[in-house]
Amino acid sequence: MRLATLPRYHLATLPTPLQRARNLEVALGPRCPRIYLKRDDLTGLAFGGNKARKLEYLLADALANQATILVSEGAAQSNHARITAAAAVVAGLRSVLVLDARHGSAIAGNLLLDHLLGAEIRIVPDKAARSQLMASIGDELRAAGERPYVIPTGGSVPIGAAGYVAMVAELLEQLVSAGEAPSRLYFPTGSLGTQAGLVVGARAFSAPFAVYGVAVEHPVDQLIADGVTLANGTAELLGTGRHVTTANITIDGAFIGADYGVPTEEGREAIRLLARTEAVFLDPVYSGKAMAALISHVRSGELDPNEAVIFLHTGGGPSLFATGTTLV
């Protein structure tokens, strides 16, 4: 596998901790399995989160291509946009963020941090307008003398997904030290970069756990198809030689709620429960919904109390400060 030779610009504080959530286990009752939290909310850069792992490889590629400016996109409270702007600062580059205001554009949470990081921010009304601007912004910047490096939503391209192939190797070392072989790895999935990397990494390193994505947007069938394409692109980039099919992409669509970015009551409960048992903060868009799935599966008896599971905390904490008082 070519992972070790892939150019990488170190941004994250690694390895992130793997912590037993004993208080949460007690709160969920005697039929609860052992729960471990993989704390990728603690990757360090600009309040952390999973995107830092992806940006290590994307930024290295941008610099190899002599980029002068990073360009990316997302919702107004995008975690990926925040980390992209932070990576640009660290590398001495500029950044442009194309953000849609579907759920508002108040300067709070992630958007406040984007401004503090000095990103050039372009707010558009919806996702369609965002896609339209992203299609033309590279040409605009080149005409102005820049060398843009355009990163799609979530950094979800094979180079970015490589960050989560590497994470699987890191996690397996921690599991050996803990003497655990968990049955599932839960995490939120949307743009599929994290899931593609996890799937390729789990197959390449013979991980004991199933990669269990919890969808944060509709439609799930399209997410699965996109996951297959991205995972195969990642496998090809790294030379793992393993073909991914729909059978290898597990995505649970039962916890999305009304739409992307719309909090659910189950997600709110998960946020409160983690805060009050482990002093760990989840967010309402991603990690809260994924933890709601894990909690539901414990309560329904779907998980064996004698097994262990992992929850990959992908970060997103700054968005709490743009949510208001609806979580308490």
Secondary structure, 3 states (H helix, E strand, C coil): CCHHHCCCCCCCCCCCCEEECHHHHHHHCCCCCEEEEEEHHHCCHHHCCCHHHHHHHHHHHHHHCCCCEEEEEEECCCHHHHHHHHHHHHHCCEEEEEEECCCCCCCCHHHHHHHHCCCEEEEECCHHHHHHHHHHHHHHHHHCCCCEEECCHHHCCHHHHHHHHHHHHHHHHHHHHHCCCCCEEEEEECCCHHHHHHHHHHHHCCCCCEEEEEECCCCHHHHHHHHHHHHHHHHHHHCCCCCCCHHHCEEECCCCCCCCCCCCHHHHHHHHHHHHHHCCCCCCCCHHHHHHHHHHHHHHCCCCCCCEEEEEECCCHHHHHHCCCCCC
